[in-house]
Amino acid sequence: MKIIKADKVKIIYGKDKGREGKVDRVYKKQNKVLIEGINIYKKHIKKSEQTPQGGVVEVPRPLDASKVAVICPKCSKPTRISIKREKGKKLRICKKCKSVI
């Protein structure tokens, strides 16, 4: 997966299409990303010792990585990423402006 934590991404598919956010967490095995403030669902919580009131809580759910595009910090456009190896290091390259991300 070419998306990492703290990347700025744009949603390209789904109910939040067009919105932008920052990646909080990456689930590599499941190929999903958790983005702050995006893909929020409501969850009903039963009364317990931790939550004596119970009620409805908003919970963010992870999105599939194929539904987001990384925004290049240099050209500020949503882009795909290519990988280039230099001196044993992997560099992420913007496909539009050819700069290192």
C-alpha positions as CSV (number, residue, x, y, z in Angstrom):
1,M,0.0,0.0,0.0
2,K,1.4,3.4,-1.0
3,I,-0.6,5.4,1.5
4,I,1.0,6.2,4.9
5,K,-0.1,7.8,8.1
6,A,-0.4,11.7,8.0
7,D,-0.9,11.8,4.2
8,K,-3.6,14.2,3.0
9,V,-6.1,12.4,0.9
10,K,-9.2,13.1,-1.1
11,I,-12.2,10.7,-1.3
12,I,-13.0,9.8,-4.9
13,Y,-15.9,7.4,-4.3
14,G,-18.7,6.9,-1.9
15,K,-20.9,9.0,0.4
16,D,-18.1,11.4,1.3
17,K,-16.9,11.9,-2.3
18,G,-15.0,15.1,-2.8
19,R,-14.1,15.6,0.9
20,E,-10.5,15.8,2.1
21,G,-8.8,14.6,5.3
22,K,-5.7,13.4,7.0
23,V,-4.9,9.7,7.4
24,D,-5.0,8.6,11.1
25,R,-4.3,4.9,10.7
26,V,-3.4,2.4,8.0
27,Y,-4.6,-1.2,8.1
28,K,-2.2,-2.9,5.6
29,K,-3.6,-6.4,5.8
30,Q,-7.2,-5.3,5.2
31,N,-6.1,-2.6,2.6
32,K,-8.0,0.1,4.5
33,V,-7.3,3.6,5.9
34,L,-8.9,5.5,8.7
35,I,-9.4,9.2,8.0
36,E,-10.3,11.8,10.7
37,G,-13.8,13.2,10.2
38,I,-14.7,11.0,7.3
39,N,-17.0,7.9,7.0
40,I,-18.7,8.6,10.4
41,Y,-21.4,6.2,11.5
42,K,-23.7,6.2,14.5
43,K,-23.5,3.3,17.0
44,H,-26.0,2.6,19.7
45,I,-24.4,1.9,23.0
46,K,-26.1,0.0,25.9
47,K,-25.9,1.3,29.4
48,S,-22.8,0.1,31.3
49,E,-20.5,1.2,34.0
50,Q,-18.3,3.1,31.5
51,T,-21.3,4.8,29.9
52,P,-24.1,5.0,32.5
53,Q,-26.3,7.1,30.0
54,G,-25.9,4.7,27.1
55,G,-27.2,6.3,23.8
56,V,-25.9,7.0,20.3
57,V,-22.2,7.6,19.6
58,E,-20.5,8.7,16.4
59,V,-17.8,6.3,15.3
60,P,-15.4,6.6,12.4
61,R,-15.0,3.5,10.2
62,P,-12.1,2.7,7.9
63,L,-12.4,3.2,4.1
64,D,-10.9,1.0,1.4
65,A,-7.6,2.4,0.2
66,S,-8.9,2.2,-3.5
67,K,-11.5,4.9,-2.7
68,V,-8.9,7.6,-1.8
69,A,-6.3,9.5,-3.7
70,V,-3.2,11.1,-2.1
71,I,-2.9,14.9,-2.5
72,C,0.5,15.9,-3.6
73,P,2.0,18.6,-1.2
74,K,3.7,20.4,-4.0
75,C,1.1,20.6,-6.8
76,S,-1.9,20.2,-4.5
77,K,-3.7,17.8,-6.8
78,P,-5.0,14.3,-6.1
79,T,-2.6,11.9,-7.7
80,R,-1.4,8.3,-8.0
81,I,2.0,7.4,-6.5
82,S,4.9,5.6,-8.1
83,I,7.8,4.1,-6.2
84,K,11.5,4.7,-7.2
85,R,14.5,3.1,-5.5
86,E,17.6,5.2,-4.8
87,K,20.5,4.0,-2.7
88,G,18.4,1.3,-1.0
89,K,15.6,3.7,-0.1
90,K,12.1,3.8,-1.5
91,L,10.9,7.2,-2.7
92,R,7.3,8.0,-3.3
93,I,6.9,10.0,-6.5
94,C,3.9,12.1,-7.7
95,K,2.7,10.9,-11.1
96,K,1.6,14.4,-12.1
97,C,4.5,16.7,-11.1
98,K,7.2,14.1,-10.7
99,S,8.2,15.4,-7.3
100,V,9.1,13.3,-4.2
101,I,6.3,13.1,-1.7
